[in-house]
Amino acid sequence: MICNDSQLIVNQFKTYYIRQVPKSENSHADALSRLASAIDDRVGRHVPIEVLTRRSTTEADINTVRQDPGWMDPIHAHLNDGTLPTDKPEAKAVRRRSAR
């Protein structure tokens, strides 16, 4: 459907063609059209677009995680390299747990 203003512009060209573009190939225009149709008519249908000329962040945030020794560490050490605790009852418990 062509509105009256568009008809005046189209009449100024010698030739033109109309081609339907699938949504999958025109996602930006589709998103803008959904935004524009969601705006209240009393405010107007203007969709402001801001293009950032520089990054909003300059360096990456790095978070250090400290991991205290847990109950799995002796089992993991035993399974990886055969290391057992020096305490005999604890070593026996690690062997038993690692067999599971």
C-alpha positions in Angstrom: 0.0 0.0 0.0 1.4 3.4 -1.0 0.3 6.5 0.8 -0.3 9.8 -1.0 3.1 11.4 -0.1 4.9 8.3 -1.4 3.0 8.5 -4.7 4.3 12.0 -5.3 7.9 10.9 -4.7 7.5 7.7 -6.8 6.2 9.8 -9.7 9.5 11.7 -9.9 11.4 8.5 -10.9 11.6 7.2 -14.4 11.5 3.6 -13.2 11.2 1.7 -9.9 10.4 -1.7 -8.6 9.0 -3.0 -5.3 10.5 -6.0 -3.7 9.4 -7.7 -0.5 12.4 -8.4 1.8 11.9 -11.4 4.2 12.0 -10.6 7.9 15.1 -12.8 8.4 17.1 -10.5 6.1 15.7 -7.3 7.5 15.8 -7.7 11.3 16.8 -4.1 12.1 13.9 -2.6 10.2 11.6 -5.1 11.7 12.7 -4.2 15.2 12.3 -0.5 14.5 8.8 -1.0 13.1 7.8 -3.0 16.2 9.2 -0.2 18.4 7.4 2.5 16.4 4.0 0.7 16.6 4.4 0.2 20.3 4.8 4.0 21.0 1.7 5.9 22.2 0.3 8.1 19.3 -0.1 11.1 21.6 3.7 11.2 22.0 4.6 10.6 18.3 6.3 7.9 16.5 9.9 8.9 16.7 12.5 6.3 17.5 15.7 7.9 18.7 18.8 6.0 17.8 22.2 6.8 19.4 25.4 5.7 17.8 28.3 5.5 20.2 31.5 6.8 18.9 33.6 5.1 21.5 33.3 2.1 23.8 31.5 2.6 27.1 34.0 0.4 28.9 37.7 0.7 28.6 38.9 -2.4 30.3 37.5 -5.7 31.3 36.4 -6.4 34.9 38.4 -9.2 36.5 37.0 -11.0 39.5 39.3 -13.2 41.5 37.7 -16.2 43.1 39.4 -17.7 46.1 38.7 -21.4 46.5 39.4 -22.9 49.9 40.4 -26.6 50.2 37.3 -28.7 50.1 36.4 -32.3 50.9 36.9 -33.4 47.3 40.5 -32.1 47.1 42.2 -35.2 48.8 40.0 -37.6 46.6 41.0 -35.7 43.5 44.7 -35.7 44.4 44.5 -39.5 45.1 42.8 -40.2 41.8 45.1 -38.0 39.8 48.5 -38.9 41.2 48.0 -41.4 44.0 48.7 -38.9 46.8 47.2 -39.8 50.2 47.0 -37.8 53.4 49.7 -38.6 56.1 47.0 -39.3 58.7 46.3 -43.1 58.4 42.5 -43.0 59.2 42.1 -40.1 56.8 44.1 -41.9 54.1 41.9 -45.0 54.6 38.8 -42.8 54.3 40.1 -41.2 51.1 40.8 -44.6 49.5 37.3 -45.7 50.4 35.6 -42.6 49.1 37.7 -42.5 45.8 36.6 -46.1 45.1 33.0 -44.9 44.8 
